[in-house]
Amino acid sequence: MGKLDETHEFLDLFMHHIGQSEVPRQFYWWAAMSLLAASVADRVWIEPDVGRRIYPNLYVFLIGPSGSGKEQAVMAAARLGLHESALALFMGRGTRQFLLDYLSRGGELEEGVRIADKPKLYMVTEELGSAIRPGDLGHELITFMTECYTHKPWTSDGTRMTGLVTLREPCFNWLAGTTDEWLIRAVDRDAIEGGFFARVISTRGDRDYLHRYPKMLYPDDREEVIDHLKWRVSQYTLLTGKFVYAPETDALHDTWYRERTAPLDRAEMPAFNRADEMIYRLSLLLKLSSIEEVISDEGIPWSIERQIEPQHFTEAVQLWDGLAVDMPETIRKASATERTEGVDVVADIMARFGQLDHSTLLKRVGNHGMDKDSLRSAVETLKERGEVEELPIQPTGGRPRRTYKWTGGS
């Protein structure tokens, strides 16, 4: 019996077809959510208030060390979407000016202005650092993506190739992989601490070295499931219309909204302020995952249940709470100085090894450009934070060794 005999949930089937490997499962899961969001774009929405529409488009960043599997997850989503022109999938390096030209090609001229009506863009970036130019051009691209995250009535700008361009109601989705180092180089600190990163679903991961897979282990029905997933993507591009919270879901949402804990740190405020909007997006996508066929064999739209149930809302809150754990880490790294980066290096090494003598630790931090003075400063900071303790030197013959033990603040 194949997986399709058990379930038709889009997300479950996506996670089934990728098999078993050392790539973090959360990378694949959020890549699947990104593909689902790009497939429906702005053709579906939810209206929490009169005159307010929320569309389910997402910016998803997979953050991990080089070789952690980000590219595999990104490409798994891209391969399922490449055949669908409605996704407007773009893989490559771009600037604000290039994207304006790219999106407005073929647009009609109105009083000398090139008009792009409801342009779609699914930007898929294997490595963020290779897609965003450093300096002002990179900053302009991030600003542009920030502007186009919400469903703006229009955005206008001038380009060298096309002249004045207006995008009417653009809808952007973005899936990217990045290391911390490239993220901080590509996206400046103000954008990470402020409006842009509050719009980003950022999830962290690394390979699980306790479970090794010399080869990817794929299920026997993988090709059958891939064909089904491609068909599902094509069906999602045909889906249109409004979704609503069921009455009990609405009551659950209002209780959560009133009772959630306010942020204690100013750095957490942008994400907290956007949490409600994100919950609407995520709960809508979770509902969409269960919708299979949009058009019948006769070309007639099926009557689809458009109520978002309590389980979709509850899972959306759990997802967002899980992501919120990673967000302060990214903000902290973006705000790091040379000294605080040294503290992070030592903390990471101590957390992995548990206990090291001073000379061994000095050799290891030397690979990161640290000397004995910077190591001493970092260790003192970690000791003051209660994350490292210095063990008493034991007079056991030979040269006495200063030894540190990782406590993690416990």
PyMOL commands that set and color helices and strands:
alter all, ss='L'
color gray80, all
select helices_A, chain A and resi 3-5+10-17+25-40+70-81+85-87+96-104+128-131+136-147+180-186+189-193+197-199+222-236+247-259+266-289+310-334+338-353+358-366+372-384
alter helices_A, ss='H'
color red, helices_A
select strands_A, chain A and resi 44-49+52-54+59-63+89-90+108-110+113-117+120-125+154-159+163-168+171-178+200-204+241-245+307-308+355-357+388-391+403-406
alter strands_A, ss='S'
color yellow, strands_A
deselect
rebuild
show_as cartoon
